[in-house]
Amino acid sequence: MIDKEPHEEAAIAAVLPMLGEYVAEVGMHKPLADYTRAEVLILVEVVVDAYRMALISQIPASTDTGIPF
């Protein structure tokens, strides 16, 4: 991402614990090149879901319209 906003930076940082948890589950010393396709897909899902949830959690409740787009 280029020219990240502060809330995006915070969301990226918020992903790290979940990413670390998954990498530890797969094996800390296992190179990414040795991940199976399924492991890579789960890794992407973990990161994207954590990022989305971090962004959503930063929305003030007063401006949340409930519309997901």
C-alpha positions, 0 to 999 in steps of 0.5 A, a space after each residue: 500500500 502506498 500512502 497508508 492512512 493512520 488507521 490502515 497502519 494500525 490495522 496492519 499492525 493488528 494483524 501481526 498477532 494472528 499472523 504469528 499464531 498461524 505461522 507458529 501453528 504451521 512451524 516457525 522454521 518452515 520456509 514459506 516456499 515449503 507451505 502447501 497450497 492449503 496453508 498459503 490459502 489459510 495464511 491469506 485468509 487469516 491476514 485478510 480477516 484480521 485486517 478487515 476486523 481491525 479496520 471495522 473495529 476502528 469505525 466509531 459506533 455513531 457513524 456505523 450505518 450497518 451497511 457493509 459497503 
